[in-house]
């Protein structure tokens, strides 16, 4: 369905606009397809389970005939496919929700942050057997402490004067800074994993790699 829709619709304009409009239209088509295919999937699962239970009830005390056995096998296959599709749909929805909302800032998260902030807060210092709470005095004492802690005793340091380093040529520099061309961008997209997490638009790289564009 995706390949057919992507190849049958075209837009005029520069590449970025065409890609945006194609993705926008494809998302609308996917929404319609999702409603048509998965809207009643839970009802379908319940219906299959009822039919299987009815067959099992009818088979109590007697052997199922060949037609009933074939129907039971077909219902079991349909149930497995429907359940797998429903689980896949739930996983994709959960992943999409995480992309939109991010990590959950729960009440427990804020309680933990506030507790750590209170525990790590510097309310005062004991200086010369006197408790000091004045912020400016505390900042100055902390600054002087670490300044003495990390002050180097020897001022002489080795230098790099007179050392010849290897450098790249002008042509190599031009190659590194030249703009990416269209072929390089396409090659980079084709080399990306196609089944990784979806991008912010909800589509993964397989959609773009399968388009042939």
MIFIMAR-534040 format. One record per residue (C-alpha): residue in one letter; chain; x, y, z. Coordinates in nm, 4 decimals. Layout:
REC residuo cadena       px       py       pz
REC       A      A        X        Y        Z
...
END
This chain:
REC residuo cadena       px       py       pz
REC       X      A   0.0000   0.0000   0.0000
REC       X      A   0.2812   0.2415   0.0918
REC       X      A   0.4797   0.1677  -0.2250
REC       X      A   0.1707   0.2047  -0.4445
REC       X      A   0.0668   0.5358  -0.2860
REC       X      A   0.4212   0.6782  -0.2897
REC       X      A   0.4775   0.6002  -0.6581
REC       X      A   0.1316   0.7140  -0.7721
REC       X      A   0.1485   1.0659  -0.6213
REC       X      A   0.3799   1.3406  -0.7392
REC       X      A   0.4244   1.7035  -0.6386
REC       X      A   0.5982   1.9922  -0.8085
REC       X      A   0.8625   2.2011  -0.6331
REC       X      A   1.2033   2.1705  -0.4765
REC       X      A   1.3101   1.8443  -0.3117
REC       X      A   1.2397   1.9391   0.0498
REC       X      A   0.8867   2.0576  -0.0298
REC       X      A   0.8093   1.7459  -0.2352
REC       X      A   0.9302   1.5186   0.0463
REC       X      A   0.7272   1.7100   0.3050
REC       X      A   0.4083   1.6927   0.0998
REC       X      A   0.4565   1.3222   0.0242
REC       X      A   0.5091   1.2374   0.3918
REC       X      A   0.2092   1.4526   0.4866
REC       X      A  -0.0153   1.2786   0.2328
REC       X      A   0.1180   0.9350   0.3238
REC       X      A   0.0374   0.9919   0.6904
REC       X      A  -0.3228   1.0740   0.6000
REC       X      A  -0.3470   0.7589   0.3869
REC       X      A  -0.2000   0.5514   0.6697
REC       X      A  -0.4595   0.6890   0.9111
REC       X      A  -0.7400   0.5811   0.6787
REC       X      A  -0.5786   0.2401   0.6251
REC       X      A  -0.5335   0.1983   0.9998
REC       X      A  -0.9032   0.2651   1.0651
REC       X      A  -1.0096   0.0275   0.7900
REC       X      A  -0.7790  -0.2563   0.8971
REC       X      A  -0.7388  -0.2260   1.2740
REC       X      A  -1.0503  -0.0447   1.3933
REC       X      A  -1.2403  -0.3656   1.4702
REC       X      A  -0.9443  -0.5883   1.5514
REC       X      A  -1.0507  -0.6332   1.9156
REC       X      A  -1.4009  -0.7271   1.8041
REC       X      A  -1.2464  -0.9695   1.5567
REC       X      A  -1.0417  -1.1350   1.8314
REC       X      A  -1.3505  -1.1672   2.0543
REC       X      A  -1.5543  -1.3141   1.7676
REC       X      A  -1.2868  -1.5747   1.6875
REC       X      A  -1.2596  -1.6713   2.0545
REC       X      A  -1.6376  -1.7175   2.0745
REC       X      A  -1.6368  -1.9418   1.7674
REC       X      A  -1.3501  -2.1489   1.9078
REC       X      A  -1.5268  -2.1853   2.2416
REC       X      A  -1.8433  -2.2937   2.0594
REC       X      A  -1.6511  -2.5587   1.8665
REC       X      A  -1.4918  -2.6849   2.1877
REC       X      A  -1.8335  -2.7006   2.3527
REC       X      A  -1.9818  -2.8884   2.0584
REC       X      A  -1.6924  -3.1325   2.0711
REC       X      A  -1.7564  -3.2313   2.4326
REC       X      A  -1.8528  -3.5961   2.4334
REC       X      A  -1.7948  -3.6512   2.0620
REC       X      A  -1.5214  -3.6359   1.8000
REC       X      A  -1.5148  -3.3308   1.5693
REC       X      A  -1.5611  -3.4143   1.2023
REC       X      A  -1.3122  -3.3178   0.9305
REC       X      A  -1.4925  -2.9949   0.8425
REC       X      A  -1.5023  -2.8842   1.2047
REC       X      A  -1.1364  -2.9737   1.2553
REC       X      A  -1.0385  -2.7690   0.9476
REC       X      A  -1.2517  -2.4762   1.0713
REC       X      A  -1.0914  -2.4978   1.4165
REC       X      A  -0.7422  -2.4892   1.2649
REC       X      A  -0.8380  -2.1913   1.0468
REC       X      A  -0.9795  -2.0026   1.3469
REC       X      A  -0.6638  -2.0665   1.5490
REC       X      A  -0.4496  -1.9255   1.2663
REC       X      A  -0.6752  -1.6196   1.2357
REC       X      A  -0.6610  -1.5640   1.6116
REC       X      A  -0.2814  -1.5810   1.6160
REC       X      A  -0.2536  -1.3305   1.3278
REC       X      A  -0.5051  -1.0917   1.4841
REC       X      A  -0.3391  -1.1067   1.8273
REC       X      A   0.0062  -1.0487   1.6741
REC       X      A  -0.1198  -0.7503   1.4760
REC       X      A  -0.2850  -0.6019   1.7839
REC       X      A   0.0311  -0.6401   1.9945
REC       X      A   0.2380  -0.4778   1.7196
REC       X      A  -0.0082  -0.1895   1.7031
REC       X      A   0.0138  -0.1346   2.0786
REC       X      A   0.3952  -0.1336   2.0674
REC       X      A   0.3986   0.1261   1.7892
REC       X      A   0.1485   0.3471   1.9716
REC       X      A   0.3536   0.3286   2.2905
REC       X      A   0.6687   0.4243   2.0977
REC       X      A   0.4911   0.7151   1.9306
REC       X      A   0.3633   0.8394   2.2659
REC       X      A   0.7170   0.8295   2.4084
REC       X      A   0.8470   1.0350   2.1134
REC       X      A   0.5779   1.2994   2.1639
REC       X      A   0.5815   1.3196   2.5445
REC       X      A   0.9315   1.1994   2.6410
REC       X      A   1.0138   1.0566   2.9814
REC       X      A   0.7380   1.0818   3.2374
REC       X      A   0.7989   1.3542   3.5000
REC       X      A   0.6151   1.1697   3.7735
REC       X      A   0.5477   1.2798   4.1309
REC       X      A   0.8131   1.0360   4.2533
REC       X      A   1.0658   1.1945   4.0128
REC       X      A   1.0058   1.5441   4.1536
REC       X      A   1.0139   1.4220   4.5141
REC       X      A   1.3512   1.2558   4.4504
REC       X      A   1.4947   1.5672   4.2831
REC       X      A   1.3809   1.7949   4.5658
REC       X      A   1.5173   1.5562   4.8294
REC       X      A   1.8568   1.5446   4.6583
REC       X      A   1.8583   1.9225   4.6256
REC       X      A   1.7913   1.9654   4.9980
REC       X      A   2.0533   1.7038   5.0862
REC       X      A   2.3208   1.8640   4.8675
REC       X      A   2.2427   2.2233   4.9603
REC       X      A   2.5296   2.4130   5.1294
REC       X      A   2.3630   2.6074   5.4115
REC       X      A   2.6805   2.7250   5.5822
REC       X      A   3.0458   2.6658   5.6668
REC       X      A   3.2427   2.6254   5.9862
REC       X      A   3.5288   2.8757   5.9573
REC       X      A   3.7723   2.9225   6.2473
REC       X      A   3.5197   2.7580   6.4821
REC       X      A   3.2499   3.0043   6.3690
REC       X      A   2.9386   2.9047   6.1742
REC       X      A   2.9034   3.1278   5.8680
REC       X      A   2.5806   3.1482   5.6624
REC       X      A   2.6445   3.4658   5.4619
REC       X      A   2.6314   3.3625   5.0894
REC       X      A   2.9010   3.6048   4.9712
REC       X      A   3.1436   3.4917   5.2421
REC       X      A   3.0725   3.1227   5.1701
REC       X      A   3.1304   3.1693   4.7944
REC       X      A   3.4591   3.3449   4.8566
REC       X      A   3.5841   3.0761   5.0968
REC       X      A   3.4872   2.7962   4.8565
REC       X      A   3.6591   2.9795   4.5713
REC       X      A   3.9796   3.0289   4.7689
REC       X      A   3.9786   2.6662   4.8863
REC       X      A   3.9647   2.5203   4.5375
REC       X      A   4.2012   2.7839   4.4014
REC       X      A   4.4666   2.6723   4.6499
REC       X      A   4.3785   2.3079   4.5884
REC       X      A   4.4476   2.3253   4.2180
REC       X      A   4.7144   2.5931   4.2081
REC       X      A   5.0241   2.4608   4.0365
REC       X      A   5.3521   2.4844   4.2207
REC       X      A   5.5757   2.5009   3.9121
REC       X      A   5.5051   2.7703   3.6569
REC       X      A   5.7194   2.6229   3.3792
REC       X      A   5.5359   2.4125   3.1277
REC       X      A   5.6538   2.2313   2.8152
REC       X      A   5.5664   2.4061   2.4912
REC       X      A   5.5091   2.2865   2.1374
REC       X      A   5.7327   2.5446   1.9771
REC       X      A   5.9527   2.4016   1.7034
REC       X      A   5.7486   2.0828   1.6586
REC       X      A   5.6363   2.0187   1.3032
REC       X      A   5.2879   1.8670   1.2754
REC       X      A   5.1524   1.6888   0.9728
REC       X      A   4.8941   1.8934   0.7864
REC       X      A   4.6470   1.8194   0.5117
REC       X      A   4.6815   1.9633   0.1656
REC       X      A   4.4561   2.2303   0.0196
REC       X      A   4.2766   1.9727  -0.1970
REC       X      A   4.2114   1.7535   0.1075
REC       X      A   4.0785   2.0544   0.2955
REC       X      A   3.8495   2.1444   0.0055
REC       X      A   3.7182   1.7857   0.0032
REC       X      A   3.6376   1.8009   0.3769
REC       X      A   3.4474   2.1296   0.3652
REC       X      A   3.2670   2.1003   0.0331
REC       X      A   2.8829   2.0773   0.0576
REC       X      A   2.7166   1.7356   0.0517
REC       X      A   2.5762   1.6380  -0.2853
REC       X      A   2.2495   1.4541  -0.3443
REC       X      A   2.4181   1.1174  -0.4050
REC       X      A   2.6010   1.1291  -0.0700
REC       X      A   2.2758   1.2050   0.1133
REC       X      A   2.0961   0.9166  -0.0604
REC       X      A   2.3830   0.6778   0.0157
REC       X      A   2.3756   0.7810   0.3830
REC       X      A   2.0008   0.7178   0.4018
REC       X      A   2.0351   0.3751   0.2396
REC       X      A   2.3076   0.2782   0.4885
REC       X      A   2.0917   0.3648   0.7916
REC       X      A   1.9132   0.0852   0.9759
REC       X      A   1.5637   0.0576   0.8340
REC       X      A   1.3929  -0.0814   1.1454
REC       X      A   1.5298   0.1606   1.4053
REC       X      A   1.3080   0.3839   1.6180
REC       X      A   1.0749   0.6094   1.4186
REC       X      A   1.1664   0.9692   1.3492
REC       X      A   0.9607   1.2608   1.4945
REC       X      A   0.7202   1.2322   1.1995
REC       X      A   0.6430   0.8714   1.3046
REC       X      A   0.8068   0.7054   1.0026
REC       X      A   1.1281   0.5038   1.0022
REC       X      A   1.3961   0.4941   0.7309
REC       X      A   1.2399   0.1899   0.5607
REC       X      A   0.9654   0.4139   0.4235
REC       X      A   1.2197   0.6393   0.2499
REC       X      A   1.4480   0.3533   0.1439
REC       X      A   1.1573   0.1667  -0.0151
REC       X      A   1.0434   0.4715  -0.2088
REC       X      A   1.3368   0.4434  -0.4497
REC       X      A   1.3829   0.8208  -0.4466
END
